[in-house]
C-alpha cells in the first residue's frame, strides 16, 4: 500500500487530472541516503546531489527527504536551485557546482550558498558582494584532472590562488574535481587522475581556514574507498540506480528504485493480420492482434528511438510496444494478456505485480544512460510523492 502525498512540479493546474504520473517513493530516498551513510561511515561528509530537479525526482521534496535521513549538505547546479532550497527551509550547506555570474554572486551571498569557482570574474563579483555584505564567503575551487569540462588546469592553480588572496572577503573552503571514467571497469585512468588530484592538494597549503576536498561521485565512493577524501557526492545512487550495470553486483550498496512511471489504458482494439501500426507502418501485424493504446509518447520522455524494443507492464506481464512511438501515444500488444481493458494501469518504469522494468533496461532501448531516463520522465510528467503505508 502507498499513500499519495502531493504533486509538486507544477506541470498541471491545481486539481487537473492527467493520464500519466511519475510516482516518487520518499521512503526509498531516505533508505538510499542511509545506505550511503552506512557505507562511508559516521564521520565522512556527504553532499547529496539534487541538481537537475533531483535527477527528475523533484528538487525540494527530494532534498527534504534526504534532510530527514540526516543530510546536511546539498549539491545544486545553479544558484536558482540553491535559492529555492533556502526558501523551502533547507538549512544545510548548499554548493553551487556550476559556479556564479555577476548576478548569481549577489544571490549566493544573500542566501549563504557556497559557490564553486574557476574564473577571475567570479572571484571579483563574489569578493565585491561579500565585502558589501560585510561577510567572509568561502569558495570551492574547481580543478580539472582530466574531465575536460569546467575547472582550472594544473598550471593555473597557483595564479588563481594568488588572485583569490587579493579579496579579503573570500577564503578557500574547498577543492573539488570530477572523474570521467570511475564507472568503467578495469580502466586505470581514475588511479592516475587521483594521483594528480593528490599532488594538486599538496600544493595548496596556505589559508589556515577549514577546507574540504572532494572528488568522489557515486561510482567512486562505491569502488575506491581511498578516494573519498573529506566528502562524497552521491547522485544517481540516491535515486536507486547504479552508475553502471556491473556495479550492481560489485557494490555493497543495497539501493531501492525511487521512481515509478505509470499511465492508463485509453482503448483496447482488435486489428486483423496485415494491419499497419502507427506512422510509417514500421510494424505490420502478422496475426489478429489486440492493442492497448497508451497516452504516452516522446513528449512525455518516452523516446521514439525505443520503437521496436520497448515493453510495458500490464497486469504484471510484459507487453511489446508495437509501431512507432508518437508524440502522446504508443500501442502495446496485449494479445497474450487476457482481460486488459480501458482504464487499466500500465507501468512503463517500475514494478507492477511480479513484473519490473528498470531504468537501466529503458536506457538500453534508448541508447542512453539511466540518468537521462530519470531526468526525462521526471521533468516531462506529473510528480506524485508517495509513502509506504504499513
FENBELWO-V683587 format. One record per residue. N is the residue number from 1. SS is DSSP state (H for helix, E for strand, - for the rest). PHI is phi in radians with two decimals (NA if undefined). Layout:
N|SS|PHI + N|SS|PHI
This chain:
1|-|NA + 2|E|-2.30 + 3|E|-1.74 + 4|E|-1.39 + 5|E|-1.67 + 6|E|-2.98 + 7|E|-1.95 + 8|-|-2.12 + 9|-|-1.56 + 10|-|1.24 + 11|-|-1.26 + 12|-|-2.18 + 13|-|-1.22 + 14|-|-1.00 + 15|-|1.41 + 16|-|-1.29 + 17|-|-1.35 + 18|-|-2.44 + 19|-|-1.20 + 20|-|-1.90 + 21|E|-2.68 + 22|E|-1.86 + 23|E|-1.59 + 24|E|-1.97 + 25|E|-1.53 + 26|H|-1.16 + 27|H|-1.14 + 28|H|-1.18 + 29|H|-1.03 + 30|H|-1.11 + 31|H|-1.04 + 32|H|-1.17 + 33|H|-1.08 + 34|H|-1.15 + 35|H|-1.12 + 36|H|-1.12 + 37|H|-1.03 + 38|H|-1.07 + 39|H|-1.21 + 40|H|-1.60 + 41|-|1.64 + 42|-|-1.33 + 43|-|-1.65 + 44|-|-1.04 + 45|E|-1.24 + 46|E|-2.24 + 47|-|-1.77 + 48|E|-1.32 + 49|E|-1.45 + 50|-|-2.15 + 51|H|-1.13 + 52|H|0.95 + 53|H|0.97 + 54|H|0.95 + 55|H|0.96 + 56|H|1.52 + 57|-|-1.75 + 58|-|1.72 + 59|H|-0.95 + 60|H|-1.25 + 61|H|-1.05 + 62|H|-1.17 + 63|H|-1.06 + 64|H|-1.12 + 65|H|-1.13 + 66|H|-1.14 + 67|H|-1.09 + 68|H|-1.07 + 69|-|-1.52 + 70|-|2.04 + 71|-|-1.18 + 72|-|-2.20 + 73|E|-2.48 + 74|E|-2.40 + 75|E|-1.96 + 76|E|-2.11 + 77|-|-1.49 + 78|-|-2.17 + 79|H|-1.00 + 80|H|-0.96 + 81|H|-1.13 + 82|H|-1.10 + 83|H|-1.09 + 84|H|-1.04 + 85|H|-1.13 + 86|H|-1.07 + 87|H|-1.14 + 88|-|-1.52 + 89|-|1.70 + 90|-|-1.27 + 91|-|-1.88 + 92|-|-1.31 + 93|E|-1.19 + 94|E|-2.20 + 95|E|-1.71 + 96|E|-1.64 + 97|-|-1.39 + 98|-|-1.59 + 99|-|1.49 + 100|-|-2.41 + 101|-|-1.82 + 102|H|-1.07 + 103|H|-1.17 + 104|H|-1.11 + 105|H|-1.08 + 106|H|-1.11 + 107|H|-1.17 + 108|H|-1.09 + 109|H|-1.21 + 110|H|-1.10 + 111|-|-1.90 + 112|-|0.97 + 113|-|-1.70 + 114|E|-1.77 + 115|E|-1.50 + 116|E|-1.48 + 117|E|-2.20 + 118|-|-2.76 + 119|-|-2.30 + 120|H|-1.16 + 121|H|-1.07 + 122|H|-1.14 + 123|H|-1.06 + 124|H|-1.09 + 125|H|-1.17 + 126|H|-1.16 + 127|H|-1.06 + 128|H|-1.15 + 129|H|-1.20 + 130|H|-1.15 + 131|H|-1.11 + 132|H|-1.07 + 133|H|-1.50 + 134|-|1.22 + 135|-|-2.31 + 136|-|-1.89 + 137|E|-1.92 + 138|E|-1.38 + 139|E|-2.21 + 140|E|-1.97 + 141|E|-1.47 + 142|E|-1.68 + 143|E|-2.02 + 144|-|-1.84 + 145|-|-1.75 + 146|-|2.52 + 147|-|-1.22 + 148|-|1.25 + 149|-|-2.12 + 150|-|-1.14 + 151|-|2.21 + 152|E|-1.39 + 153|-|-1.33 + 154|H|-0.90 + 155|H|-1.30 + 156|H|-1.63 + 157|H|-1.21 + 158|H|-1.06 + 159|H|-1.06 + 160|H|-1.19 + 161|H|-1.12 + 162|H|-1.08 + 163|H|-1.15 + 164|H|-1.04 + 165|-|-1.19 + 166|-|-1.31 + 167|-|-1.99 + 168|-|-1.11 + 169|-|-1.47 + 170|E|-2.08 + 171|E|-2.56 + 172|E|-1.40 + 173|E|-1.90 + 174|E|-3.07 + 175|E|-2.25 + 176|E|-2.33 + 177|-|-2.60 + 178|-|-2.61 + 179|-|-1.69 + 180|-|-1.52 + 181|-|-2.32 + 182|-|-1.15 + 183|-|-1.66 + 184|-|-1.65 + 185|-|-1.16 + 186|-|1.35 + 187|-|-1.66 + 188|-|-1.62 + 189|H|-1.02 + 190|H|-1.08 + 191|H|-1.05 + 192|H|-1.15 + 193|H|-1.25 + 194|H|-1.18 + 195|H|-1.05 + 196|H|-1.15 + 197|H|-1.04 + 198|H|-1.08 + 199|H|-1.10 + 200|H|-1.16 + 201|H|-1.08 + 202|H|-1.14 + 203|H|-1.41 + 204|-|-1.91 + 205|-|-1.96 + 206|-|-1.57 + 207|-|1.98 + 208|-|1.33 + 209|-|-1.53 + 210|-|-1.10 + 211|-|-2.39 + 212|E|-2.03 + 213|E|-1.97 + 214|E|-2.62 + 215|E|-2.58 + 216|E|-1.57 + 217|-|-1.44 + 218|H|-1.03 + 219|H|-1.09 + 220|H|-1.16 + 221|H|-1.17 + 222|H|-1.33 + 223|H|-1.63 + 224|-|-2.21 + 225|H|-0.98 + 226|H|-1.25 + 227|H|-1.80 + 228|-|-1.32 + 229|-|0.90 + 230|-|-1.62 + 231|E|-2.75 + 232|E|-1.94 + 233|-|-2.16 + 234|-|-1.19 + 235|-|-2.17 + 236|H|-1.01 + 237|H|-1.13 + 238|H|-1.15 + 239|H|-1.80 + 240|-|1.51 + 241|-|-2.11 + 242|-|-1.77 + 243|-|-1.11 + 244|-|-2.63 + 245|-|-1.02 + 246|-|-1.18 + 247|H|-1.30 + 248|H|-1.03 + 249|H|-1.50 + 250|H|-1.43 + 251|-|-1.61 + 252|-|-1.54 + 253|-|-1.36 + 254|-|-1.78 + 255|-|-1.62 + 256|-|-2.00 + 257|-|-0.99 + 258|-|-1.80 + 259|E|-1.73 + 260|E|-2.33 + 261|E|-1.94 + 262|E|-2.23 + 263|E|-2.50 + 264|E|-2.23 + 265|E|-1.15 + 266|E|-1.52 + 267|E|-2.72 + 268|E|-2.04 + 269|E|-2.37 + 270|E|-1.91 + 271|E|-2.17 + 272|-|-1.38 + 273|-|-1.08 + 274|-|1.41 + 275|-|-1.64 + 276|E|-1.31 + 277|E|-2.07 + 278|-|1.18 + 279|H|-1.01 + 280|H|1.33 + 281|H|0.87 + 282|-|-1.13 + 283|E|-2.29 + 284|E|-2.15 + 285|-|-1.09 + 286|-|-1.74 + 287|-|-2.72 + 288|-|-0.98 + 289|E|-2.35 + 290|E|-1.73 + 291|E|-2.05 + 292|E|-1.79 + 293|E|-1.55 + 294|E|-1.98 + 295|-|-1.49 + 296|-|-2.30 + 297|-|-2.66 + 298|H|-1.18 + 299|H|-1.18 + 300|H|-1.76 + 301|-|1.54 + 302|-|-1.64 + 303|-|-1.27 + 304|H|-1.05 + 305|H|-1.17 + 306|H|-1.45 + 307|-|-0.97 + 308|-|1.50 + 309|-|-2.20 + 310|-|-1.22 + 311|E|-2.33 + 312|E|-2.23 + 313|E|-1.79 + 314|E|-2.37 + 315|-|0.95 + 316|-|1.34 + 317|E|-2.00 + 318|E|-1.43 + 319|E|-2.28 + 320|E|-1.26 + 321|E|-1.42 + 322|E|-1.86 + 323|-|1.37 + 324|-|-1.24 + 325|-|-1.31 + 326|-|-1.62 + 327|-|-1.10 + 328|-|-2.30 + 329|-|-2.75 + 330|E|-2.63 + 331|E|-2.13 + 332|E|-1.94 + 333|E|-1.44 + 334|-|-1.97 + 335|-|-0.98 + 336|-|-1.68 + 337|-|-2.09 + 338|-|-1.21 + 339|-|1.53 + 340|-|-1.21 + 341|-|-2.49 + 342|-|-1.01 + 343|-|1.71 + 344|-|-1.23 + 345|E|-1.40 + 346|E|-2.10 + 347|E|-2.01 + 348|E|-1.70 + 349|E|-2.46 + 350|E|1.94 + 351|E|-1.71 + 352|E|-2.60 + 353|-|1.04 + 354|-|-1.50 + 355|E|-1.63 + 356|E|-2.66 + 357|E|-2.15 + 358|-|-1.71 + 359|H|-1.11 + 360|H|-1.14 + 361|H|-1.16 + 362|H|-1.10 + 363|H|-1.09 + 364|H|-1.13 + 365|H|-1.08 + 366|H|-1.67 + 367|-|0.99 + 368|-|-2.57 + 369|-|-2.11 + 370|H|-1.06 + 371|H|-0.95 + 372|H|-1.15 + 373|H|-1.08 + 374|H|-1.08 + 375|H|-1.09 + 376|H|-1.10 + 377|H|-1.09 + 378|H|-1.20 + 379|H|-1.41 + 380|H|-1.72 + 381|-|-2.39 + 382|-|-1.11 + 383|E|-1.65 + 384|E|-2.08 + 385|E|-1.73 + 386|E|-2.21 + 387|E|-2.26 + 388|E|-1.05 + 389|-|-2.00 + 390|-|-1.36
